[in-house]
């Protein structure tokens, strides 16, 4: 029996989210936000935290600065049940990453200082730790710039140890979606993009054409469609899952939370409809509180939400 259900090597930072901003921000003017949330950020950290909240044994390797931001983020992961024994502090000159999210009614701007996010390196990894697991998940391919050139090598090493691998590239700040991604995808068992990322990586503006192309490379392509639910393509088999309908408080981290819900069932060998339904359920839970982990931190709220909205496997449609 491996020590962990899922291991991750990735970024951890804090998110500062500002709400109630005007649609246009004028230069040289002071603009007042209506409210603010400071919460755990970084796609890798959010997935790790929420996997642990859903009952998984999670091992997480990362790099933080020797500063208050890093200590707060690390405490949040520990409180969530994530093993952080191999999260290390960088030199005093390197600060923990930070994202400031300007949340508008239907869209947001994300301003990120990379700091330690971009500085996790191959030599920082402990492969005995990472491979003592059933599954490995990787997020933020385009933000982890120091590790990015060796991700294919990392995946080969993990697969040789018998792990399955999932990947969510997240956004590319340069909007190029290159970096040898096709080679990396050929080593992945589950690819988990949103529609924008899917189309950019496939080089087409058509979602169906993009799915068809990438499904010839990756055994299971899972596409997050936000308010339209999710699609999974496995060879010629198509599965469609509608969203959970509810009033959204905050969409930040919903995609990462979907990943946590989906992978919780995937590592237990559940069928794709169950994985999809639980992914949508976890993503919806995330939107009920500000930030990507706050809804998962509240056990009473989390369990009540699952009781009220659970049993969604029957809503997933299989399309041959």
SULHUQUI-V251051 format. One record per residue. N is the residue number from 0. RES is the residue in one small letter. PHI is phi in radians with two decimals (999 if undefined). PSI is psi in whole degrees, -180 to 180 (* if undefined). D_LAST is the distance of its C-alpha to the last C-alpha in whole Angstrom. Layout:
N,RES,PHI,PSI,D_LAST / N,RES,PHI,PSI,D_LAST
This chain:
0,x,999,121,36 / 1,x,-1.12,157,36 / 2,x,-1.16,-37,38 / 3,x,-2.08,155,35 / 4,x,-1.43,-42,31 / 5,x,-2.44,135,31 / 6,x,-2.02,155,33 / 7,x,-2.44,149,33 / 8,x,-2.23,114,36 / 9,x,-3.03,-160,36 / 10,x,-1.67,150,38 / 11,x,-2.40,135,40 / 12,x,-2.72,-176,42 / 13,x,-1.87,149,43 / 14,x,-1.90,132,41 / 15,x,-1.93,116,44 / 16,x,-1.95,125,42 / 17,x,-1.86,132,44 / 18,x,-2.04,160,43 / 19,x,1.27,38,44 / 20,x,-1.65,152,45 / 21,x,-1.18,156,46 / 22,x,-1.11,-34,43 / 23,x,-1.98,130,46 / 24,x,-1.80,112,48 / 25,x,-1.45,143,51 / 26,x,-1.17,149,53 / 27,x,1.06,24,56 / 28,x,-2.18,141,56 / 29,x,-1.46,126,55 / 30,x,-1.99,133,52 / 31,x,-1.75,131,52 / 32,x,-1.53,153,48 / 33,x,-1.39,-33,48 / 34,x,-2.74,169,47 / 35,x,-2.54,145,46 / 36,x,-2.29,134,44 / 37,x,-1.93,124,44 / 38,x,-2.62,168,42 / 39,x,-1.08,134,40 / 40,x,-2.25,-178,38 / 41,x,1.59,121,36 / 42,x,-1.01,-42,33 / 43,x,-1.06,-45,33 / 44,x,-1.17,-39,36 / 45,x,-1.11,-46,34 / 46,x,-1.06,-45,31 / 47,x,-1.05,-49,33 / 48,x,-1.02,-47,35 / 49,x,-1.32,-29,32 / 50,x,-1.06,-45,31 / 51,x,-1.14,-40,34 / 52,x,-1.08,-28,34 / 53,x,-1.56,10,31 / 54,x,1.72,12,33 / 55,x,-1.59,152,32 / 56,x,-1.54,115,35 / 57,x,-2.12,128,35 / 58,x,-1.93,134,37 / 59,x,-2.32,123,38 / 60,x,-1.88,134,40 / 61,x,-2.80,-180,41 / 62,x,-2.31,128,44 / 63,x,-2.20,162,46 / 64,x,-1.42,160,49 / 65,x,-1.48,72,53 / 66,x,-2.65,168,53 / 67,x,-1.03,-37,52 / 68,x,-1.05,-45,49 / 69,x,-1.12,-40,47 / 70,x,-1.19,-39,49 / 71,x,-1.12,-46,48 / 72,x,-1.08,-42,44 / 73,x,-1.13,-40,45 / 74,x,-1.09,-39,46 / 75,x,-1.10,-41,43 / 76,x,-1.13,-44,41 / 77,x,-1.08,-45,43 / 78,x,-1.05,-31,43 / 79,x,-1.39,-7,40 / 80,x,1.68,10,40 / 81,x,-1.45,137,39 / 82,x,-1.32,120,41 / 83,x,-2.09,21,43 / 84,x,-1.08,-24,45 / 85,x,-1.90,19,44 / 86,x,-1.45,121,44 / 87,x,-2.02,159,47 / 88,x,-1.60,139,50 / 89,x,-1.43,-177,50 / 90,x,-1.15,163,54 / 91,x,-1.08,-23,56 / 92,x,-1.37,-15,55 / 93,x,-1.84,125,51 / 94,x,-1.73,155,50 / 95,x,-1.11,144,47 / 96,x,-1.16,160,44 / 97,x,-2.61,135,44 / 98,x,-2.04,132,42 / 99,x,-1.89,119,43 / 100,x,-1.90,121,40 / 101,x,-1.69,101,41 / 102,x,-1.61,119,39 / 103,x,-1.80,-177,39 / 104,x,-1.10,-45,37 / 105,x,-2.15,4,34 / 106,x,-2.71,171,35 / 107,x,-2.60,156,37 / 108,x,-1.93,140,39 / 109,x,-2.11,118,39 / 110,x,-1.89,118,42 / 111,x,-2.16,132,42 / 112,x,-1.71,118,45 / 113,x,-1.18,-50,43 / 114,x,0.88,-126,46 / 115,x,-1.23,-16,45 / 116,x,-0.94,-43,41 / 117,x,-1.57,5,42 / 118,x,-2.07,4,44 / 119,x,-1.19,127,42 / 120,x,-2.12,165,42 / 121,x,-0.90,-44,42 / 122,x,-1.21,-14,45 / 123,x,-1.39,-15,44 / 124,x,-1.47,142,41 / 125,x,-1.93,105,42 / 126,x,-1.30,-26,40 / 127,x,-1.10,-38,41 / 128,x,-1.22,-50,40 / 129,x,-1.14,-35,36 / 130,x,-1.50,-6,35 / 131,x,-1.45,58,37 / 132,x,-2.75,165,33 / 133,x,-1.56,-27,30 / 134,x,-2.61,151,28 / 135,x,-2.20,134,29 / 136,x,-2.08,140,28 / 137,x,-2.23,130,30 / 138,x,-2.12,166,30 / 139,x,1.00,49,32 / 140,x,-0.94,-38,32 / 141,x,-1.55,-10,34 / 142,x,-1.63,-28,36 / 143,x,-1.49,68,37 / 144,x,-1.21,-31,39 / 145,x,-1.25,-34,41 / 146,x,-1.55,-24,38 / 147,x,-0.88,-45,36 / 148,x,-1.09,-17,37 / 149,x,-2.03,16,37 / 150,x,-1.12,-40,34 / 151,x,-1.05,-42,32 / 152,x,-1.11,-41,35 / 153,x,-1.05,-48,34 / 154,x,-1.11,-39,31 / 155,x,-1.07,-41,32 / 156,x,-1.14,-41,34 / 157,x,-1.22,-41,32 / 158,x,-1.17,-36,30 / 159,x,-1.10,-26,32 / 160,x,-1.52,-1,33 / 161,x,1.68,8,30 / 162,x,-1.45,149,29 / 163,x,-1.53,158,25 / 164,x,-2.33,136,25 / 165,x,-2.12,152,24 / 166,x,-2.40,133,25 / 167,x,-2.22,107,25 / 168,x,-1.15,-28,28 / 169,x,1.03,-170,29 / 170,x,-1.32,156,31 / 171,x,-1.89,113,33 / 172,x,-0.99,-28,36 / 173,x,-1.49,-7,37 / 174,x,1.00,32,33 / 175,x,-1.83,-33,33 / 176,x,0.92,50,30 / 177,x,-1.92,-128,32 / 178,x,1.26,28,33 / 179,x,1.28,29,32 / 180,x,-1.12,-34,28 / 181,x,-1.14,-38,26 / 182,x,-1.10,-43,28 / 183,x,-1.10,-44,28 / 184,x,-1.09,-30,24 / 185,x,-1.16,-12,24 / 186,x,-1.86,5,25 / 187,x,-1.75,143,23 / 188,x,-1.59,-35,20 / 189,x,-2.36,121,19 / 190,x,-1.86,132,20 / 191,x,-2.25,63,21 / 192,x,-1.53,169,22 / 193,x,-1.58,180,22 / 194,x,-1.12,-40,21 / 195,x,-1.11,-48,25 / 196,x,-1.10,-42,25 / 197,x,-0.97,-50,21 / 198,x,-1.18,-40,22 / 199,x,-1.13,-43,26 / 200,x,-1.21,-36,25 / 201,x,-1.39,-16,22 / 202,x,1.29,37,25 / 203,x,-2.59,154,23 / 204,x,-1.59,1,24 / 205,x,-1.85,122,20 / 206,x,-1.06,-44,18 / 207,x,-1.12,-42,14 / 208,x,-1.13,-37,17 / 209,x,-1.15,-44,18 / 210,x,-1.08,-45,15 / 211,x,-1.04,-41,14 / 212,x,-1.19,-49,17 / 213,x,-1.30,-23,17 / 214,x,-1.23,-14,14 / 215,x,-1.47,-11,16 / 216,x,-1.84,-42,19 / 217,x,-1.94,135,18 / 218,x,-1.04,-35,16 / 219,x,-2.41,116,15 / 220,x,-1.87,122,15 / 221,x,-2.06,117,16 / 222,x,-1.91,123,17 / 223,x,-1.55,124,20 / 224,x,-2.00,17,20 / 225,x,1.06,-121,23 / 226,x,-1.15,-11,23 / 227,x,-1.75,8,20 / 228,x,1.55,-136,19 / 229,x,-2.67,155,16 / 230,x,-2.21,141,13 / 231,x,-2.19,134,12 / 232,x,-2.12,121,10 / 233,x,-2.20,101,10 / 234,x,0.96,-120,10 / 235,x,-1.57,-1,7 / 236,x,-1.62,133,5 / 237,x,-2.07,135,6 / 238,x,-2.19,134,8 / 239,x,-2.17,130,11 / 240,x,-2.21,124,14 / 241,x,-1.29,163,17 / 242,x,-1.35,166,21 / 243,x,-1.44,125,24 / 244,x,-1.50,120,26 / 245,x,-2.85,169,30 / 246,x,-1.38,123,33 / 247,x,-1.47,126,32 / 248,x,-1.52,-43,36 / 249,x,-2.81,122,35 / 250,x,-1.47,-3,31 / 251,x,-1.05,127,33 / 252,x,1.43,3,31 / 253,x,-1.13,-38,28 / 254,x,-1.15,-41,26 / 255,x,-1.16,-37,28 / 256,x,-1.19,-38,28 / 257,x,-0.97,-47,24 / 258,x,-0.98,-43,24 / 259,x,-1.11,-43,26 / 260,x,-1.16,-45,24 / 261,x,-1.06,-49,21 / 262,x,-1.22,-29,23 / 263,x,-0.97,-42,25 / 264,x,-1.42,-35,22 / 265,x,-1.07,-44,21 / 266,x,-1.23,-14,24 / 267,x,-1.68,6,24 / 268,x,1.36,18,21 / 269,x,-1.26,161,19 / 270,x,-1.29,166,16 / 271,x,-1.09,-42,14 / 272,x,-0.98,-41,14 / 273,x,-1.14,-43,17 / 274,x,-1.07,-45,18 / 275,x,-1.10,-47,16 / 276,x,-1.06,-42,18 / 277,x,-1.26,-30,21 / 278,x,-1.09,-48,21 / 279,x,-1.11,-37,21 / 280,x,-1.14,-45,24 / 281,x,-1.17,-39,26 / 282,x,-1.09,-41,26 / 283,x,-1.16,-42,27 / 284,x,-0.96,-43,30 / 285,x,-0.99,-36,31 / 286,x,-1.32,-5,32 / 287,x,-1.49,-7,34 / 288,x,-2.41,157,37 / 289,x,-1.11,144,38 / 290,x,1.38,176,37 / 291,x,-1.57,-10,34 / 292,x,-2.20,-12,36 / 293,x,-1.07,-38,38 / 294,x,-1.18,-27,36 / 295,x,-1.44,-25,35 / 296,x,-1.21,-29,39 / 297,x,-1.58,99,39 / 298,x,-1.08,-41,38 / 299,x,-1.11,-46,39 / 300,x,-1.08,-44,37 / 301,x,-1.08,-50,34 / 302,x,-1.19,-36,34 / 303,x,-1.14,-41,35 / 304,x,-1.08,-45,32 / 305,x,-1.14,-35,30 / 306,x,-1.13,-41,31 / 307,x,-1.33,-29,31 / 308,x,-2.05,4,27 / 309,x,-1.27,-179,26 / 310,x,1.21,37,23 / 311,x,-1.59,1,20 / 312,x,-0.98,-35,17 / 313,x,-1.21,-12,17 / 314,x,-1.50,-9,16 / 315,x,-1.47,131,13 / 316,x,-1.81,130,10 / 317,x,-1.63,127,7 / 318,x,-2.12,116,4 / 319,x,-1.33,*,0
